[in-house]
């Protein structure tokens, strides 16, 4: 006699055998007892949770020769035929292989005939979502008004693919995933009946392998028995399933929580030496830290996690070592690493660096301590009004700080747009202002042209039509601006000098300058004399203004009394100072 797999041998035969689907068993049982049985049912849920088994039990309950009952006898010929799948009045149809309109037409033809032996003719269509739209449409009328002797039971894992017109004609039952303790309890009953010696921890590993599916768990148990025989050891299951020993997993968790990088690296070495895949190990870490988070936020989270009572006790000891904020940060980083490992050329190195980063993760600051420091901050500022006046407003945006001391550099430095209308010399620091006789720091030649137009305005105009040429001009020094002649000088060997030697580019510049100054302009490109005086290029002027502004802003920020108080209370350091809003003429990205 051929071997019958455990998933078929121990298939539920009554509603009481349906593990984890009590809501379905109770509803169908009450409908049978009160004679309020609908003509069409839709069973939805994950694989291996009892949808087809429930449909067979329901068919036996309706057709049992002992009479309508929510507990079929499983002894009469009708019940035996349905259990074995041989009943001519209970038709199990595979929706994946009978998807067309012709198949539905054959069903409609057969539904007209009365059942040969049973009380009802029952059609069980598995994977009903695989039917085509035409097949669904052909089934609509029959499904809405079937003959009194016909019942339909549809089973699917993807109810969203079923048309709404079909859903509205069915009573829907959603089958849930089966909790780990219920699966382990059922597995214990089966191994006891089969005479297999296995520990509770091993059964928990097998049940977790099923991921909420009883059929998957029984298939895994079949595989374990074939590998181990009548006595199953925990080590054999870990080897068979490619899982990491629980002690190693707990060592990794403790190493992260105790911030011990040496211990964490040793865990990775042991996992790699055992030939285990690193991504499943990292996935086990994610699942373990998820359990820690759930237990941290809810003491009665046992129904939210897949863990045995012994594992829950171990986790409750670990959650005393860490805060919820740290657990969330650790979990976020581990989830990121799980996604990076498959594409990594060095998966072990990736996991090692991730664990080292987690062990070096600084602890999160307690919110209460920060609040106390903020209250101290308010008191030192003279009460809450001073603090509130400096915080952003919800309606008016971010208010500026109180007016700082006057800034001669900031107020005197013109913007690029302003310099196009009014020619002004570049800004200089008062403390380092050079003497008029200094040859290198003297002011540039008069840049004003006809109608108040100047060199900066010309560059701005060229930038609108020829941005590349404008960038060349910005790096040159205007050594002569006596219209109709303009002379621009560059250092010897300069890239910009070589570019502007091109006759075509020079002609374009002269044409644009002629349009701007409204008179013929002759442009000359020369080489800077290292000993002579030359004004700085526009790009250097702008850079000097920006650097001066940044320095002044930093000095103002560090001298501000509120900033000094914050630094004193929190012991911080100013890394960067940004203006609340860009000053006119300055780039907004500063």
Buried (B, 14 or more C-beta within 10 A) or exposed (E): EEEEEBBEEBBBBBBEBBBBBEEBBEBBBEBBEEEEBEBBBBBBBBEBBBBBBBBBBBBBBBBBBEEBBBBBBBEBEBBBBBBEEEBEBBBBBEBEEBBEBEBBEEBBEEBEEEBEEBBBBBBBBBBBBBBEEEBBBBBBEBBEEBEEBBBBBBBBBEBEEBBEEBBEBBBBBEBBBBBBBBBBEBBBEBBEEBEBEBEEBBBBBBBBBBBBBBBBBBBBBBBBBEEBEEEBEBEBBBBBBEBBBBEBBBBBBBBBBEBBBEBBBBBBEBBBEBEBBBBBBBBBBBBBBBBBBBBBEEEEBBEBBBBBEEBBEBBEEBBEEBBEEBBBBBBEBBBEBBEBBEEBEEBBEBBBEBBBEBBEBEEBEEEEEEEEBEEEBBEBBEEEEBBEEBEEEEEEEEEEBEEBEEBEBBEBBBBBEEBBEEBBBBBBEEEEEEEEEEEEBBEBBEBBBEEEBBBBBBBBBBBEEBEEBBBBBBBBBBBBBEBBEBBBBBBEEBEBBEBBEEEEBBEBBBEBBBBBBEEEBEBEBBEBEEEEBBBBBBEBBBEBBBEBBBEBBEBBBEEBEBBEBBEEEEEEEEEEBEBEEEBEBBEEEE
